[in-house]
Amino acid sequence: MDPSVTVAESARALSAKGGIPTLVCALKIEERVAREAGARTALVGLGAGGSLPEGPLVSYGFAGALTDDLVPGELLSATKVVDPDGRTLWEGEPLAVAGARAAVFCAADTVVDEASARRALAAQSGAEAIDLESGRLAAAGRLAGVIRAVTDSPAAPVGTLARAGRPDGGTDWKVAATAFVSQPRVSIRTAANARKAMRSLARYGLDGLVAHRAPGAFPWGTLAVNLTGSLALGFLFTLLTESLEVDPWLRSTLTIG
């Protein structure tokens, strides 16, 4: 893919072809990332159970990896969406987004977390990643593409936190708290991987937004993201080292990467 193309630029190209695309998100955190990058967004809840907006739709947010070669934080752009049996629900050119890898997505109805179940689904469907919303968007007949970042994989499952998402896209904090108490290491790793995925989604969205407002050859968007991230990391590191008593392994997990 052309390394100069961002999510925002892909959206503008879609707009020229027939309407402003909407980045459709299942979770509130995904929608916030897209909205803060200046995109047109819609929050539709888990499984895209809410009302879909008019016009072209882009499935946007987190994805689970089915294959071992995908890692948390990796950005994916779909070439095809299939059902668990490998039947094609949507197929098209991947949205040209800098740094994104072309991939086949499986549209599932339930979360698949166990490593063996992920690999079995990959073999059965031919897909490399999974999400719960792209199937319904494909059925609407207006899916223009899928842009998602990997949060989990066969080697890094979600664990109990997989049940923390509410149907409306919010978080069930009781389930989340239980996950961190019963599976602290798995849950902390999952949270750190989600942070990587958010950074991937936000970086490309913000880079496109800044490039749109301040045209020129210099990558102002990348600079803005790096400066913002550095300031936030500095604040977090100071908090963890000077204000809170935190185990060294936890401090490293939250501040490295």
VENURKA-V866847 format. One record per residue. SS is DSSP state (H for helix, E for strand, C for the rest). Layout:
ss: <SS:SS>
This chain:
ss: <C:C:C:C:C:C:H:H:H:H:H:H:H:H:H:H:H:H:C:C:C:E:E:E:E:C:C:H:H:H:H:H:H:H:H:H:C:C:C:C:E:E:E:C:C:H:H:H:C:C:C:C:C:C:C:C:E:E:E:E:E:E:E:E:E:C:C:C:C:C:C:C:C:C:E:E:E:E:E:E:E:E:C:C:C:C:C:E:E:E:E:C:C:C:C:C:C:C:C:C:E:E:E:E:E:E:E:C:C:C:C:C:C:C:H:H:H:H:H:H:H:H:H:H:H:C:C:C:E:E:E:C:C:H:H:H:H:H:H:C:C:C:E:E:E:E:E:E:E:E:E:E:E:C:C:E:C:C:H:H:H:H:H:C:E:C:C:C:C:C:E:C:H:H:H:H:H:H:H:H:H:H:C:H:H:H:H:H:H:H:H:H:H:H:H:H:H:H:H:H:H:H:H:H:H:H:H:H:H:H:H:H:H:C:C:C:C:C:C:H:H:H:H:H:H:H:H:H:H:H:H:H:H:H:H:H:H:H:H:H:H:H:H:C:C:C:C:H:H:H:H:H:H:H:H:C:C>
